[in-house]
Amino acid sequence: MTGTDAVEGTDVIRLSTIGRTLRVSAAILISLLATNVGASEQERPLHVPEDKSWEVKSYKDSGVPDPAVSWSMEEYQTALGKLSELGGTELPRLGSKRSGLVFQRLLITQLGFPDSALPTGGPTLAALYGLHREDRLFFDRELVAIRAARLKAIVAEAPSVDEIRAVEGDVSAQYQRAGSASERAQKAEMLQIYSELLGQSSQVLREQVQGLLYLASLKETSPGARADLVTELNAVVPMLGGRMVKNDTGAIANELLGLSRLDWNQRVAADLSELAARVQSVQAG
């Protein structure tokens, strides 16, 4: 094997790993918006609770690890377990002067230890703040923050159009140089995989952005959460450039325009319309 072939092989393996990561990340995020769609649940309105969270010291006294330092997997599990024993209104809240530090530590830690990595049957971040809570408490700002953080992580892992096409070119050159029929068949299969990877990656990104937009479509979502969502999307949209195909960016832009026509604050509506235009402008070919 030549030095060039070795580099090409490394790129192929790395992009294959990225593809698997994106699919796993997509599955993880589904749990964050899990909701009971039964008729009885639909009749019970969601309710955004007031911030009645505790001071950091009270959480620590209850057994939650110190949020001022990084948590291990075991400490994260301990924190989730202790918090799951509290009433919903006592959970740490985003931006709270009392408990914001605890929520921020949960937000950061869940990127390293997603719910899918936790023991089956144990408490999860999705169970604490998800839409499927039996008490129908709707932690809208917290859910926007959780989903946006995950989305940014997925976008950062997503391969760019140029990257995929470069590897396709390398594999195509290897195909042309292949001497045996079996080697040519192997390279042809690899070309097929990478011709599909961009579409798959783009679809994953679209679905996760749409999951974030779903929160904005709920009538119970507060103005503060909607403003947070616009801020988060403003940060994400430039990261989408070169990573999504036209059909997917077009779908997102259309949803943003649809949301902008809802009965929202005029400033938020204008921001969503501007975001729709930005999404269209960063689309890949």
C-alpha positions in Angstrom: 0.0 0.0 0.0 1.3 3.4 -0.9 1.4 6.4 1.4 -1.5 8.0 -0.5 -3.6 4.8 -0.2 -3.0 4.8 3.5 -4.3 8.4 3.8 -7.3 7.6 1.7 -8.0 4.6 3.8 -7.9 6.7 7.0 -10.4 9.2 5.5 -12.7 6.4 4.5 -12.7 4.9 8.0 -13.2 8.3 9.6 -16.2 9.2 7.5 -17.7 5.8 8.0 -17.4 6.4 11.8 -19.0 9.8 11.4 -21.9 8.2 9.5 -22.5 5.8 12.4 -22.2 8.6 14.9 -24.8 10.6 13.2 -27.3 7.8 13.1 -26.7 7.0 16.8 -27.0 10.6 17.7 -30.3 10.9 15.9 -31.7 8.0 17.9 -30.5 9.6 21.1 -32.3 12.8 20.3 -35.6 11.1 19.7 -35.8 10.4 23.4 -35.5 14.1 24.3 -38.8 14.9 22.7 -40.6 11.6 23.5 -44.2 12.3 24.2 -47.4 10.4 25.0 -49.8 11.0 22.1 -52.8 9.3 23.7 -56.1 11.2 23.6 -56.2 11.6 27.4 -52.7 13.1 27.4 -53.6 15.5 24.6 -56.5 16.8 26.7 -54.2 17.7 29.5 -52.5 21.0 28.7 -48.8 21.5 29.1 -47.8 23.9 31.8 -44.5 25.9 32.1 -43.8 26.0 35.9 -42.5 28.9 37.8 -38.9 28.8 39.0 -39.1 27.3 42.5 -35.7 25.6 42.2 -33.2 25.4 45.1 -30.0 27.0 45.9 -26.9 25.1 44.8 -26.0 24.3 48.4 -29.4 22.6 48.9 -28.8 20.4 45.9 -25.4 19.5 47.2 -26.8 18.7 50.6 -29.3 16.4 48.9 -26.5 14.4 47.3 -26.0 16.1 44.0 -22.3 16.4 43.2 -20.7 19.9 43.1 -21.7 21.5 39.8 -18.6 23.8 40.0 -16.4 20.9 38.8 -16.7 18.3 36.0 -18.7 15.2 36.7 -17.7 11.6 35.9 -20.3 9.1 34.6 -21.0 7.9 38.1 -21.4 11.4 39.4 -23.8 12.3 36.5 -25.8 9.2 37.3 -25.9 10.2 41.0 -27.1 13.7 40.1 -29.9 12.3 37.8 -31.0 9.9 40.6 -31.1 12.6 43.3 -32.9 15.0 41.0 -35.5 12.4 39.9 -36.6 12.2 43.6 -37.6 15.8 43.6 -40.8 17.4 42.6 -40.8 18.8 39.1 -40.9 22.5 40.2 -37.8 21.9 42.3 -35.6 20.9 39.3 -32.7 23.2 38.3 -33.6 25.8 35.7 -31.8 27.4 32.9 -30.6 30.9 33.8 -31.8 30.7 37.3 -29.8 32.7 39.9 -30.4 29.9 42.3 -29.9 26.7 40.3 -28.6 27.8 36.9 -25.1 26.4 37.7 -26.6 22.9 38.3 -28.6 23.0 35.1 -25.5 24.1 33.1 -23.5 21.2 34.5 -26.2 18.8 33.5 -26.3 20.4 30.0 -22.5 20.1 29.5 -22.3 16.6 31.0 -25.1 15.1 28.9 -22.9 15.8 25.8 -20.3 13.3 27.0 -22.8 10.8 28.6 -26.0 10.8 26.6 -29.1 9.0 27.8 -28.4 6.0 25.6 -25.1 5.4 27.5 -26.8 5.3 30.9 -28.0 2.0 32.6 -31.4 0.8 31.2 -34.2 1.7 33.6 -32.3 4.4 35.4 -33.2 8.1 35.5 -32.3 10.2 32.4 -32.1 13.8 31.4 -35.0 13.2 29.0 -37.1 11.8 31.8 -36.4 14.9 33.9 -37.2 17.5 31.4 -38.9 15.7 28.5 -42.4 16.3 27.1 -43.6 12.9 28.3 -43.6 13.9 32.0 -46.7 12.6 33.7 -47.3 15.9 35.5 -47.3 17.7 32.1 -44.8 20.3 33.2 -43.3 21.8 30.2 -39.7 22.9 30.6 -39.6 24.8 27.4 -36.4 26.8 27.8 -34.5 23.9 29.2 -35.6 21.6 26.3 -34.6 24.2 23.8 -31.1 24.4 25.5 -30.8 20.6 25.7 -31.8 20.0 22.0 -29.7 22.9 20.7 -26.6 21.7 22.5 -27.0 18.2 21.0 -27.7 19.6 17.6 -24.5 21.7 17.7 -22.6 18.6 18.6 -24.1 16.6 15.7 -23.4 19.4 13.2 -19.8 19.6 14.4 -19.4 15.9 13.6 -21.2 16.0 10.3 -18.9 15.8 7.2 -19.0 18.6 4.7 -19.9 18.2 1.1 -16.4 19.0 0.0 -15.0 16.4 2.4 -17.3 13.7 1.1 -16.6 14.5 -2.5 -12.9 14.5 -1.9 -13.0 11.0 -0.5 -15.3 10.0 -3.4 -12.7 11.2 -5.8 -9.9 9.3 -4.0 -12.0 6.1 -4.0 -12.8 6.6 -7.6 -9.1 6.9 -8.4 -8.5 3.7 -6.5 -11.2 2.1 -8.5 -9.6 3.1 -11.8 -6.2 1.6 -10.6 -7.8 -1.6 -9.2 -6.3 -4.6 -10.9 -8.6 -7.5 -10.0 -12.4 -7.8 -10.3 -12.8 -8.3 -6.6 -10.9 -5.1 -5.8 -12.9 -3.1 -8.4 -16.1 -4.5 -6.8 -14.9 -3.4 -3.4 -14.2 0.1 -4.6 -17.5 0.3 -6.4 -19.3 -0.6 -3.2 -17.4 2.1 -1.3 -18.3 4.7 -4.0 -22.0 3.8 -3.5 -21.7 4.2 0.3 -20.2 7.7 -0.1 -22.6 8.8 -2.7 -25.3 8.1 -0.1 -23.6 9.5 2.9 -24.2 13.2 2.2 -27.9 12.6 1.8 -28.1 10.6 5.0 -26.1 13.1 6.9 -28.2 16.0 5.6 -31.4 14.2 6.5 -30.2 13.6 10.1 -29.4 17.3 10.4 -32.8 18.3 9.0 -34.7 16.0 11.4 -32.9 17.4 14.4 -33.5 21.0 13.4 -37.1 20.1 12.8 -37.2 18.6 16.3 -36.1 22.0 17.7 -38.7 23.8 15.6 -41.4 21.5 16.9 -40.9 23.1 20.4 -41.5 26.5 18.8 -44.8 25.3 17.3 -46.3 24.3 20.6 -48.8 27.0 21.8 -47.5 26.6 25.4 -44.0 27.7 24.5 -43.2 30.9 26.2 -41.8 34.1 24.5 -38.5 33.6 26.4 -38.1 30.0 25.0 -39.0 31.2 21.5 -36.3 34.0 21.8 -33.8 31.4 23.0 -34.7 29.2 20.0 -34.0 32.1 17.6 -30.7 32.7 19.3 -29.7 29.1 19.1 -30.7 28.8 15.4 -28.7 31.9 14.6 -25.6 30.1 16.0 -26.4 26.8 14.2 -27.3 28.1 10.7 -23.7 29.1 9.7 -22.6 25.6 10.8 -25.1 24.0 8.4 -23.3 25.6 5.4 -22.0 22.9 3.1 -23.4 20.1 5.1 -27.0 19.9 3.8 -28.6 19.4 0.4 -31.1 21.8 -1.1 -34.2 19.7 -0.4 -33.4 19.5 3.3 -32.5 23.2 3.7 -35.6 24.1 1.7 -37.8 22.0 4.1 -36.3 23.8 7.1 -36.7 27.3 5.5 -40.3 26.5 4.7 -41.0 25.5 8.3 -39.3 28.6 9.6 -41.5 30.7 7.3 -44.6 28.8 8.6 -43.6 29.5 12.2 -43.1 33.2 11.4 -46.7 33.4 10.4 -48.0 32.2 13.8 -49.3 34.6 16.4 -45.9 35.5 17.8 -44.1 38.6 18.9 -43.5 40.6 15.7 -39.7 40.8 16.4 -39.5 37.0 16.7 -41.5 36.6 13.5 -39.1 38.9 11.7 -36.1 37.0 13.1 -37.6 33.7 11.9 -38.2 35.1 8.4 -34.6 36.3 8.3 -33.4 32.8 9.5 -35.3 31.2 6.7 -33.4 33.3 4.2 -30.1 32.5 5.9 -30.8 28.8 5.7 -31.4 29.0 2.0 -28.2 31.0 1.5 -25.9 28.4 3.2 -27.3 25.3 1.4 -25.0 23.0 -0.4 -25.3 22.1 -4.0 
